[in-house]
Amino acid sequence: MSLRSVSYSLIRNLKSVNHSNAFAVTPCCIRTYATEKRTVVHPPRRTYLYNQYNEIIENNRAVFIFQHNNLTVKEFTQIRQQLTQLTDQAKLVILRTGVFSAVLRQTKYANLEPLITGPTCVLSTNIADDVQADLLKKTVETLSKNRKLILLGGKVDDILLTQEDVLKVVDLPPLDQLRAQLVGVIEAPARKLLGTLEQPASELHSVLSRRIE
């Protein structure tokens, strides 16, 4: 075989290899991203406070928020002792505002969150209707005597209250008195109508009695 034929054969083989590789599909490199969400693990103390605050909000009928300014441990102890003398159903708890705000955002009372600024504490109670108004009045008055405690607002049952609303609620008379007043208002028109209807009959009776005499 001559040198020319050998060269021609090599060139022809190279062309066939290049032609076949031109149509080969090169697998592309696909970048993948981790989509699995990581579970956030909170410190045990934060978890405990979160559950405690959630119980305060969800399981108490009345919750009032106060701002406390530089109250000492001794002053807080005295205030709690005064509350204990009034009732064992009302508790005053100092808040970690970040945790309490997180709890409020997960409830229907989220509109109370703007009140949670600075040093804050909360008064909570779950008393019955027959003693609620009188006891709330006494507890709020007890706390308001301390100038370092400022009432901000709160909630009673599912109703959100401003500071003025809270003061109006605690000034309400006892439930039995309200019921008696409501009954009096309802019965007043009926009594007036009954008196109007009875008046002609009584006058006629009086006239007949005088003529018989």
C-alpha atoms as an extended CHARMM CRD file, in Angstrom:
* protein
*
       213  EXT
         1         1  MET       CA              0.0000000000        0.0000000000        0.0000000000  PROA      1               0.0000000000
         2         2  SER       CA              1.3530000000        3.3420000000       -1.0020000000  PROA      2               0.0000000000
         3         3  LEU       CA              1.7490000000        6.2950000000        1.3580000000  PROA      3               0.0000000000
         4         4  ARG       CA             -0.9640000000        8.2140000000       -0.4950000000  PROA      4               0.0000000000
         5         5  SER       CA             -3.5420000000        5.4670000000        0.0310000000  PROA      5               0.0000000000
         6         6  VAL       CA             -2.7180000000        5.1960000000        3.7100000000  PROA      6               0.0000000000
         7         7  SER       CA             -3.2180000000        8.9630000000        4.1810000000  PROA      7               0.0000000000
         8         8  TYR       CA             -6.4830000000        8.9010000000        2.3210000000  PROA      8               0.0000000000
         9         9  SER       CA             -7.7700000000        6.0410000000        4.4990000000  PROA      9               0.0000000000
        10        10  LEU       CA             -6.8910000000        7.9120000000        7.7370000000  PROA      10              0.0000000000
        11        11  ILE       CA             -8.5800000000       11.1230000000        6.5850000000  PROA      11              0.0000000000
        12        12  ARG       CA            -11.7430000000        9.2270000000        5.6550000000  PROA      12              0.0000000000
        13        13  ASN       CA            -11.9280000000        7.5080000000        9.0800000000  PROA      13              0.0000000000
        14        14  LEU       CA            -11.4690000000       10.8290000000       10.9090000000  PROA      14              0.0000000000
        15        15  LYS       CA            -14.3130000000       12.4210000000        8.9480000000  PROA      15              0.0000000000
        16        16  SER       CA            -16.7010000000        9.5960000000        9.8240000000  PROA      16              0.0000000000
        17        17  VAL       CA            -15.8590000000        9.8950000000       13.5540000000  PROA      17              0.0000000000
        18        18  ASN       CA            -16.3740000000       13.6760000000       13.5890000000  PROA      18              0.0000000000
        19        19  HSD       CA            -19.6330000000       13.3430000000       11.6690000000  PROA      19              0.0000000000
        20        20  SER       CA            -21.0560000000       10.8580000000       14.1880000000  PROA      20              0.0000000000
        21        21  ASN       CA            -20.0190000000       12.9900000000       17.2030000000  PROA      21              0.0000000000
        22        22  ALA       CA            -21.6790000000       16.0690000000       15.7050000000  PROA      22              0.0000000000
        23        23  PHE       CA            -25.0800000000       14.5640000000       16.3750000000  PROA      23              0.0000000000
        24        24  ALA       CA            -24.2880000000       13.0780000000       19.8000000000  PROA      24              0.0000000000
        25        25  VAL       CA            -26.4050000000       14.4320000000       22.6480000000  PROA      25              0.0000000000
        26        26  THR       CA            -24.3460000000       15.6320000000       25.5690000000  PROA      26              0.0000000000
        27        27  PRO       CA            -26.2060000000       15.2390000000       28.8410000000  PROA      27              0.0000000000
        28        28  CYS       CA            -26.7500000000       18.6470000000       30.4260000000  PROA      28              0.0000000000
        29        29  CYS       CA            -25.9500000000       19.3600000000       34.0590000000  PROA      29              0.0000000000
        30        30  ILE       CA            -29.1330000000       20.2060000000       35.9740000000  PROA      30              0.0000000000
        31        31  ARG       CA            -28.7110000000       22.2100000000       39.1730000000  PROA      31              0.0000000000
        32        32  THR       CA            -30.9340000000       21.1040000000       41.9930000000  PROA      32              0.0000000000
        33        33  TYR       CA            -31.9330000000       23.1170000000       45.0560000000  PROA      33              0.0000000000
        34        34  ALA       CA            -32.9110000000       21.9150000000       48.4970000000  PROA      34              0.0000000000
        35        35  THR       CA            -36.6300000000       22.6470000000       48.9720000000  PROA      35              0.0000000000
        36        36  GLU       CA            -37.1930000000       20.8700000000       52.2440000000  PROA      36              0.0000000000
        37        37  LYS       CA            -38.0640000000       23.3130000000       55.0460000000  PROA      37              0.0000000000
        38        38  ARG       CA            -35.9680000000       23.1580000000       58.1390000000  PROA      38              0.0000000000
        39        39  THR       CA            -37.7920000000       22.7320000000       61.4150000000  PROA      39              0.0000000000
        40        40  VAL       CA            -37.1130000000       25.6600000000       63.7190000000  PROA      40              0.0000000000
        41        41  VAL       CA            -36.2630000000       24.4770000000       67.2010000000  PROA      41              0.0000000000
        42        42  HSD       CA            -36.9000000000       27.1000000000       69.8630000000  PROA      42              0.0000000000
        43        43  PRO       CA            -35.1450000000       27.1190000000       73.2200000000  PROA      43              0.0000000000
        44        44  PRO       CA            -37.1170000000       25.3350000000       75.9680000000  PROA      44              0.0000000000
        45        45  ARG       CA            -37.6400000000       28.5750000000       77.9090000000  PROA      45              0.0000000000
        46        46  ARG       CA            -39.2150000000       30.3180000000       74.8940000000  PROA      46              0.0000000000
        47        47  THR       CA            -41.4730000000       27.3300000000       74.2120000000  PROA      47              0.0000000000
        48        48  TYR       CA            -42.6100000000       27.3050000000       77.8420000000  PROA      48              0.0000000000
        49        49  LEU       CA            -43.4140000000       31.0440000000       77.7850000000  PROA      49              0.0000000000
        50        50  TYR       CA            -45.2370000000       30.7280000000       74.4520000000  PROA      50              0.0000000000
        51        51  ASN       CA            -47.5120000000       28.0120000000       75.8530000000  PROA      51              0.0000000000
        52        52  GLN       CA            -48.0480000000       29.9800000000       79.0730000000  PROA      52              0.0000000000
        53        53  TYR       CA            -49.0090000000       33.1740000000       77.2350000000  PROA      53              0.0000000000
        54        54  ASN       CA            -51.2780000000       31.2900000000       74.8470000000  PROA      54              0.0000000000
        55        55  GLU       CA            -53.1160000000       29.7880000000       77.8330000000  PROA      55              0.0000000000
        56        56  ILE       CA            -53.5120000000       33.2510000000       79.3780000000  PROA      56              0.0000000000
        57        57  ILE       CA            -55.0880000000       34.6240000000       76.1990000000  PROA      57              0.0000000000
        58        58  GLU       CA            -57.3020000000       31.6890000000       75.2990000000  PROA      58              0.0000000000
        59        59  ASN       CA            -58.4490000000       30.4800000000       78.7370000000  PROA      59              0.0000000000
        60        60  ASN       CA            -59.1920000000       33.7400000000       80.5650000000  PROA      60              0.0000000000
        61        61  ARG       CA            -62.2940000000       35.8630000000       80.0520000000  PROA      61              0.0000000000
        62        62  ALA       CA            -60.6460000000       39.1400000000       81.0440000000  PROA      62              0.0000000000
        63        63  VAL       CA            -57.0970000000       40.1250000000       80.0770000000  PROA      63              0.0000000000
        64        64  PHE       CA            -55.8390000000       43.6590000000       80.7700000000  PROA      64              0.0000000000
        65        65  ILE       CA            -52.4730000000       44.9440000000       79.5850000000  PROA      65              0.0000000000
        66        66  PHE       CA            -50.3960000000       47.2980000000       81.7050000000  PROA      66              0.0000000000
        67        67  GLN       CA            -47.1100000000       49.0590000000       81.0970000000  PROA      67              0.0000000000
        68        68  HSD       CA            -44.8110000000       49.0070000000       84.1020000000  PROA      68              0.0000000000
        69        69  ASN       CA            -42.0400000000       51.5570000000       84.4500000000  PROA      69              0.0000000000
        70        70  ASN       CA            -39.0190000000       50.5940000000       86.5310000000  PROA      70              0.0000000000
        71        71  LEU       CA            -40.9520000000       48.5460000000       89.0530000000  PROA      71              0.0000000000
        72        72  THR       CA            -38.6770000000       46.7010000000       91.4340000000  PROA      72              0.0000000000
        73        73  VAL       CA            -39.0650000000       43.0700000000       92.4250000000  PROA      73              0.0000000000
        74        74  LYS       CA            -40.1860000000       44.1960000000       95.8810000000  PROA      74              0.0000000000
        75        75  GLU       CA            -42.9270000000       46.4180000000       94.3950000000  PROA      75              0.0000000000
        76        76  PHE       CA            -44.1870000000       43.6060000000       92.1750000000  PROA      76              0.0000000000
        77        77  THR       CA            -44.2760000000       41.2770000000       95.1560000000  PROA      77              0.0000000000
        78        78  GLN       CA            -46.3550000000       43.7920000000       97.1280000000  PROA      78              0.0000000000
        79        79  ILE       CA            -48.7930000000       44.2390000000       94.2400000000  PROA      79              0.0000000000
        80        80  ARG       CA            -49.2420000000       40.4910000000       93.8860000000  PROA      80              0.0000000000
        81        81  GLN       CA            -49.8760000000       40.1800000000       97.6100000000  PROA      81              0.0000000000
        82        82  GLN       CA            -52.5560000000       42.8680000000       97.3750000000  PROA      82              0.0000000000
        83        83  LEU       CA            -54.2180000000       40.9820000000       94.4980000000  PROA      83              0.0000000000
        84        84  THR       CA            -54.1060000000       37.7570000000       96.4760000000  PROA      84              0.0000000000
        85        85  GLN       CA            -55.9740000000       39.4550000000       99.3100000000  PROA      85              0.0000000000
        86        86  LEU       CA            -58.7330000000       40.4040000000       96.8740000000  PROA      86              0.0000000000
        87        87  THR       CA            -59.0050000000       37.1200000000       95.0010000000  PROA      87              0.0000000000
        88        88  ASP       CA            -57.0790000000       34.0190000000       94.0740000000  PROA      88              0.0000000000
        89        89  GLN       CA            -58.5090000000       34.0760000000       90.5470000000  PROA      89              0.0000000000
        90        90  ALA       CA            -56.5440000000       37.0560000000       89.2270000000  PROA      90              0.0000000000
        91        91  LYS       CA            -52.8760000000       36.8350000000       88.2100000000  PROA      91              0.0000000000
        92        92  LEU       CA            -50.3320000000       39.4840000000       87.2620000000  PROA      92              0.0000000000
        93        93  VAL       CA            -47.6170000000       38.2250000000       84.9050000000  PROA      93              0.0000000000
        94        94  ILE       CA            -44.5890000000       40.1080000000       83.5660000000  PROA      94              0.0000000000
        95        95  LEU       CA            -44.2640000000       39.5640000000       79.8140000000  PROA      95              0.0000000000
        96        96  ARG       CA            -41.4810000000       38.9790000000       77.3630000000  PROA      96              0.0000000000
        97        97  THR       CA            -42.9240000000       41.2230000000       74.6940000000  PROA      97              0.0000000000
        98        98  GLY       CA            -41.4900000000       39.3750000000       71.7020000000  PROA      98              0.0000000000
        99        99  VAL       CA            -42.9990000000       36.0470000000       72.7340000000  PROA      99              0.0000000000
       100       100  PHE       CA            -46.3570000000       37.5490000000       73.7370000000  PROA      100             0.0000000000
       101       101  SER       CA            -46.5920000000       39.4260000000       70.4240000000  PROA      101             0.0000000000
       102       102  ALA       CA            -45.9330000000       36.1660000000       68.5770000000  PROA      102             0.0000000000
       103       103  VAL       CA            -48.7900000000       34.5490000000       70.5050000000  PROA      103             0.0000000000
       104       104  LEU       CA            -51.1950000000       37.3980000000       69.7340000000  PROA      104             0.0000000000
       105       105  ARG       CA            -50.4510000000       37.1860000000       66.0020000000  PROA      105             0.0000000000
       106       106  GLN       CA            -51.7210000000       33.5970000000       65.9960000000  PROA      106             0.0000000000
       107       107  THR       CA            -55.0340000000       34.4740000000       67.6860000000  PROA      107             0.0000000000
       108       108  LYS       CA            -58.1040000000       36.5720000000       66.9090000000  PROA      108             0.0000000000
       109       109  TYR       CA            -56.7560000000       39.1990000000       69.3270000000  PROA      109             0.0000000000
       110       110  ALA       CA            -53.9170000000       40.2620000000       67.0240000000  PROA      110             0.0000000000
       111       111  ASN       CA            -55.1030000000       43.8910000000       67.1310000000  PROA      111             0.0000000000
       112       112  LEU       CA            -53.8230000000       44.0770000000       70.7130000000  PROA      112             0.0000000000
       113       113  GLU       CA            -50.2340000000       43.6670000000       69.5160000000  PROA      113             0.0000000000
       114       114  PRO       CA            -49.5340000000       47.4470000000       69.1570000000  PROA      114             0.0000000000
       115       115  LEU       CA            -50.0650000000       47.7490000000       72.9240000000  PROA      115             0.0000000000
       116       116  ILE       CA            -47.1490000000       45.4080000000       73.6070000000  PROA      116             0.0000000000
       117       117  THR       CA            -44.3010000000       47.9080000000       73.6590000000  PROA      117             0.0000000000
       118       118  GLY       CA            -41.7150000000       48.4650000000       76.3370000000  PROA      118             0.0000000000
       119       119  PRO       CA            -41.9200000000       46.8170000000       79.7760000000  PROA      119             0.0000000000
       120       120  THR       CA            -45.3450000000       45.1740000000       79.8840000000  PROA      120             0.0000000000
       121       121  CYS       CA            -47.3530000000       42.9910000000       82.2430000000  PROA      121             0.0000000000
       122       122  VAL       CA            -50.7940000000       41.4530000000       81.9910000000  PROA      122             0.0000000000
       123       123  LEU       CA            -53.6250000000       40.9730000000       84.4780000000  PROA      123             0.0000000000
       124       124  SER       CA            -55.7820000000       37.9450000000       83.7170000000  PROA      124             0.0000000000
       125       125  THR       CA            -58.8290000000       36.4140000000       85.3880000000  PROA      125             0.0000000000
       126       126  ASN       CA            -61.5710000000       33.9260000000       84.5940000000  PROA      126             0.0000000000
       127       127  ILE       CA            -64.2010000000       34.9150000000       87.1430000000  PROA      127             0.0000000000
       128       128  ALA       CA            -67.9400000000       34.3540000000       86.8280000000  PROA      128             0.0000000000
       129       129  ASP       CA            -70.4850000000       36.9640000000       85.7920000000  PROA      129             0.0000000000
       130       130  ASP       CA            -71.9870000000       37.4430000000       89.2310000000  PROA      130             0.0000000000
       131       131  VAL       CA            -68.7020000000       38.7210000000       90.7050000000  PROA      131             0.0000000000
       132       132  GLN       CA            -66.9220000000       39.9200000000       87.5880000000  PROA      132             0.0000000000
       133       133  ALA       CA            -67.7770000000       43.6290000000       87.6070000000  PROA      133             0.0000000000
       134       134  ASP       CA            -67.1030000000       44.2150000000       91.2990000000  PROA      134             0.0000000000
       135       135  LEU       CA            -63.8770000000       42.2100000000       91.3440000000  PROA      135             0.0000000000
       136       136  LEU       CA            -62.5330000000       43.7690000000       88.1570000000  PROA      136             0.0000000000
       137       137  LYS       CA            -63.1910000000       47.2130000000       89.5780000000  PROA      137             0.0000000000
       138       138  LYS       CA            -61.2980000000       46.4320000000       92.7790000000  PROA      138             0.0000000000
       139       139  THR       CA            -58.3370000000       44.8390000000       91.0030000000  PROA      139             0.0000000000
       140       140  VAL       CA            -57.9550000000       47.6510000000       88.4670000000  PROA      140             0.0000000000
       141       141  GLU       CA            -58.2440000000       50.2450000000       91.2270000000  PROA      141             0.0000000000
       142       142  THR       CA            -55.5700000000       48.4170000000       93.2210000000  PROA      142             0.0000000000
       143       143  LEU       CA            -53.1680000000       48.3960000000       90.2920000000  PROA      143             0.0000000000
       144       144  SER       CA            -53.9410000000       51.9900000000       89.2940000000  PROA      144             0.0000000000
       145       145  LYS       CA            -52.8700000000       53.2500000000       92.7150000000  PROA      145             0.0000000000
       146       146  ASN       CA            -49.2850000000       52.5630000000       91.6630000000  PROA      146             0.0000000000
       147       147  ARG       CA            -48.1730000000       55.3740000000       89.3640000000  PROA      147             0.0000000000
       148       148  LYS       CA            -45.6500000000       53.1240000000       87.6570000000  PROA      148             0.0000000000
       149       149  LEU       CA            -48.4520000000       50.9720000000       86.2510000000  PROA      149             0.0000000000
       150       150  ILE       CA            -50.3170000000       52.3770000000       83.2340000000  PROA      150             0.0000000000
       151       151  LEU       CA            -53.4320000000       50.6820000000       81.8850000000  PROA      151             0.0000000000
       152       152  LEU       CA            -53.2290000000       50.2930000000       78.0800000000  PROA      152             0.0000000000
       153       153  GLY       CA            -56.2270000000       48.1580000000       77.1030000000  PROA      153             0.0000000000
       154       154  GLY       CA            -57.2610000000       44.5200000000       76.9260000000  PROA      154             0.0000000000
       155       155  LYS       CA            -60.1390000000       42.1990000000       76.1920000000  PROA      155             0.0000000000
       156       156  VAL       CA            -63.2220000000       40.7850000000       77.9070000000  PROA      156             0.0000000000
       157       157  ASP       CA            -64.4250000000       37.5310000000       76.3650000000  PROA      157             0.0000000000
       158       158  ASP       CA            -64.0350000000       38.1450000000       72.6130000000  PROA      158             0.0000000000
       159       159  ILE       CA            -64.3560000000       41.9490000000       72.7490000000  PROA      159             0.0000000000
       160       160  LEU       CA            -61.2230000000       44.0860000000       72.4010000000  PROA      160             0.0000000000
       161       161  LEU       CA            -61.1030000000       47.1250000000       74.6730000000  PROA      161             0.0000000000
       162       162  THR       CA            -59.2310000000       50.4060000000       74.7240000000  PROA      162             0.0000000000
       163       163  GLN       CA            -58.1540000000       52.0400000000       77.9580000000  PROA      163             0.0000000000
       164       164  GLU       CA            -61.4160000000       54.0170000000       78.1280000000  PROA      164             0.0000000000
       165       165  ASP       CA            -63.4610000000       50.8950000000       77.4080000000  PROA      165             0.0000000000
       166       166  VAL       CA            -61.7730000000       49.0090000000       80.2580000000  PROA      166             0.0000000000
       167       167  LEU       CA            -62.5560000000       51.8210000000       82.7010000000  PROA      167             0.0000000000
       168       168  LYS       CA            -66.2060000000       51.8160000000       81.5800000000  PROA      168             0.0000000000
       169       169  VAL       CA            -66.4410000000       48.0480000000       82.0320000000  PROA      169             0.0000000000
       170       170  VAL       CA            -65.0160000000       48.0830000000       85.5520000000  PROA      170             0.0000000000
       171       171  ASP       CA            -67.4310000000       50.8800000000       86.5170000000  PROA      171             0.0000000000
       172       172  LEU       CA            -70.4710000000       48.8000000000       85.5920000000  PROA      172             0.0000000000
       173       173  PRO       CA            -72.6960000000       47.7810000000       88.5340000000  PROA      173             0.0000000000
       174       174  PRO       CA            -73.0240000000       44.1100000000       89.5020000000  PROA      174             0.0000000000
       175       175  LEU       CA            -74.9540000000       41.8540000000       87.1370000000  PROA      175             0.0000000000
       176       176  ASP       CA            -77.9170000000       41.4410000000       89.5060000000  PROA      176             0.0000000000
       177       177  GLN       CA            -78.2750000000       45.2060000000       89.7470000000  PROA      177             0.0000000000
       178       178  LEU       CA            -78.1460000000       45.5540000000       85.9600000000  PROA      178             0.0000000000
       179       179  ARG       CA            -80.8550000000       42.9220000000       85.6020000000  PROA      179             0.0000000000
       180       180  ALA       CA            -83.0610000000       44.7250000000       88.1280000000  PROA      180             0.0000000000
       181       181  GLN       CA            -82.5650000000       48.0220000000       86.2840000000  PROA      181             0.0000000000
       182       182  LEU       CA            -83.3780000000       46.3600000000       82.9540000000  PROA      182             0.0000000000
       183       183  VAL       CA            -86.5550000000       44.8280000000       84.3690000000  PROA      183             0.0000000000
       184       184  GLY       CA            -87.5500000000       48.2320000000       85.7490000000  PROA      184             0.0000000000
       185       185  VAL       CA            -87.0390000000       49.8760000000       82.3490000000  PROA      185             0.0000000000
       186       186  ILE       CA            -89.1000000000       47.1800000000       80.6150000000  PROA      186             0.0000000000
       187       187  GLU       CA            -91.9310000000       47.2660000000       83.1700000000  PROA      187             0.0000000000
       188       188  ALA       CA            -92.2090000000       51.0760000000       83.3900000000  PROA      188             0.0000000000
       189       189  PRO       CA            -94.3070000000       51.5750000000       80.1830000000  PROA      189             0.0000000000
       190       190  ALA       CA            -96.6180000000       48.7060000000       81.1610000000  PROA      190             0.0000000000
       191       191  ARG       CA            -97.1600000000       50.1700000000       84.6290000000  PROA      191             0.0000000000
       192       192  LYS       CA            -97.8660000000       53.5860000000       83.1430000000  PROA      192             0.0000000000
       193       193  LEU       CA           -100.3710000000       52.1320000000       80.7040000000  PROA      193             0.0000000000
       194       194  LEU       CA           -102.0610000000       50.1480000000       83.4550000000  PROA      194             0.0000000000
       195       195  GLY       CA           -102.3600000000       53.2830000000       85.5890000000  PROA      195             0.0000000000
       196       196  THR       CA           -103.8810000000       55.1850000000       82.6760000000  PROA      196             0.0000000000
       197       197  LEU       CA           -106.4670000000       52.4500000000       82.0920000000  PROA      197             0.0000000000
       198       198  GLU       CA           -107.3670000000       52.1780000000       85.7660000000  PROA      198             0.0000000000
       199       199  GLN       CA           -107.7950000000       55.9290000000       86.3130000000  PROA      199             0.0000000000
       200       200  PRO       CA           -111.2620000000       56.3410000000       84.6430000000  PROA      200             0.0000000000
       201       201  ALA       CA           -112.6110000000       53.3300000000       86.5120000000  PROA      201             0.0000000000
       202       202  SER       CA           -111.4100000000       54.6790000000       89.8460000000  PROA      202             0.0000000000
       203       203  GLU       CA           -112.8780000000       58.1180000000       89.0900000000  PROA      203             0.0000000000
       204       204  LEU       CA           -116.2260000000       56.5560000000       88.1270000000  PROA      204             0.0000000000
       205       205  HSD       CA           -116.2390000000       54.5210000000       91.3180000000  PROA      205             0.0000000000
       206       206  SER       CA           -115.5450000000       57.6610000000       93.3280000000  PROA      206             0.0000000000
       207       207  VAL       CA           -118.4400000000       59.5730000000       91.6790000000  PROA      207             0.0000000000
       208       208  LEU       CA           -120.9060000000       56.7250000000       92.2160000000  PROA      208             0.0000000000
       209       209  SER       CA           -119.8580000000       56.3920000000       95.8390000000  PROA      209             0.0000000000
       210       210  ARG       CA           -120.5390000000       60.0900000000       96.5160000000  PROA      210             0.0000000000
       211       211  ARG       CA           -124.0200000000       59.9270000000       94.9010000000  PROA      211             0.0000000000
       212       212  ILE       CA           -124.9980000000       56.8630000000       96.8980000000  PROA      212             0.0000000000
       213       213  GLU       CA           -124.0670000000       58.6670000000      100.0810000000  PROA      213             0.0000000000
